[in-house]
Amino acid sequence: MLLLSLFLTACSGTVDDTAEAEAAPTIAFLSPADGEMVVAGDVSVSVIVENFALEAPAKHNEGEAEGYIRVTVDGAEVLTTAETQFIVTLDPTPEHTIGAELLFADGDEIEPAVSAEIGVTIATE
């Protein structure tokens, strides 16, 4: 009986931990890849968002995993979007950092922050 109790306790803890991990929102870059060489100007960017509904900035229901993406280039915000594909404009500076962070629809930050960042190099002719 004791052995069965320990087994059930261990199993239930594992299931709960897995369920919580699966429910956490995530964001990751699909393209361009980290370290990729790109041409200066308009660059197509694609991200994947999981466990978070993308919505236009507005008031959100507390506790709901919904909101939008804040996009930065070299640390400066360049746009907010509820789309997973967007364009950023990169100047000819040799290197840039592109960041994406999930925010709740009312602009509140998620705790802990849910973000991703890549570095790209501008191709020279």
Secondary structure, DSSP 8 states (H G I E B T S, - for coil): -HHHHHHHHHHHHHHHHHHHHHHS-EEEEEES-TT-EE-SEEEEEEEEEES-EE--SS---TT--EEEEEEEETTEEEEEES-SEEEEEE-S-SEEEEEEEEEETTS-B-SS--EEEEEEEE---
